[in-house]
């Protein structure tokens, strides 16, 4: 009798535990539920994340006149696009020339994948400082944090941070094969007679749309449009994707569309992420929010951590915010996202590729690795 009673108790505990677990999962799912307009959820594949990590790869550096290990310290903050049915990831790689964030030289590496996860990497970087017309803006800090988008006729446009260790500035490069790049210099260099030539600026997200199964650059009101900035979300327009004019307000100063919010995960920074996307609801801009401490941040997340948010802008008025996530849709959770150069935790989103009705979101992990998260986009009806 005691034995039967013990078995009954054990079964009851098991059932109750299962019920509690299911309730917890349902509660968690409800907490993570996104509004209809947001893109997501994104799920991390179990293996092999991270998808790109440092290697002792060597190449001849024209600036140093010597062979160096150009990606031995850290690989992070990637762009992503699609070419020939493959996803191409262009990632920031640091050598071991200095100590501390921003003290090494960065170059842009190339990796491609058929499944978005397993990567084949080139042994040499595809964009890097050279003894050319742009060395004064790129050396010795290098080429950092690229974002890449493609035109309908197959031209790839990269906006990256040129870092000379004095002023970080947005620069532009274009390519037809993602390997050979033509540099064009500062994105804002010619705007308003050079007024913003020395403006510290970074993080540019060109507006795109899904057309015929491809994510391509599009125009708003007859011009190319991008969101940019880290301390606030600003905007810029262009006729040729190379020369950009920052949008100004009534006081003839930079128009700040959105700013950090006290008490939220983005209380310190609202840094633009991958290319913005036109959907049936408006323009969705994914961005990187930097959390503050207990005085001004969201205490649900570690102080200083970078989490990912989303804005919804009005398609007819791209400066008008229709909605904004109060909680991040993606945040540091895996061990490799909370250990590395930036130990407060980072999922720094920069690359978004669209292939076979799936979004592949590539991000930097604690300034040390590259990982991917995937969303099935079939339900969003993205194709135009």
Beta strands, then each sheet from edge to edge (+ up, - down):
strand 1: 43-44
strand 2: 58-61
strand 3: 66-69
strand 4: 74-83
strand 5: 86-94
strand 6: 106-113
strand 7: 120-121
strand 8: 142-150
strand 9: 156-163
strand 10: 168-175
strand 11: 182-186
strand 12: 204-211
strand 13: 214-217
strand 14: 219-220
strand 15: 223-228
strand 16: 232-238
strand 17: 244-246
strand 18: 258-259
strand 19: 269-272
strand 20: 276-279
strand 21: 282-290
strand 22: 306-313
strand 23: 321-324
strand 24: 347-355
strand 25: 358-365
strand 26: 369-376
sheet 1: 1+ 26- 25+ 24-
sheet 2: 2+ 3-
sheet 3: 4+ 5- 6+ 7-
sheet 4: 8+ 9- 10+ 11-
sheet 5: 13+ 12- 15+ 14-
sheet 6: 13+ 12- 20- 21+ 19-
sheet 7: 13+ 12- 15+ 16- 17+
sheet 8: 13+ 12- 20- 21+ 22- 23+
sheet 9: 13+ 12- 15+ 16- 18+
end
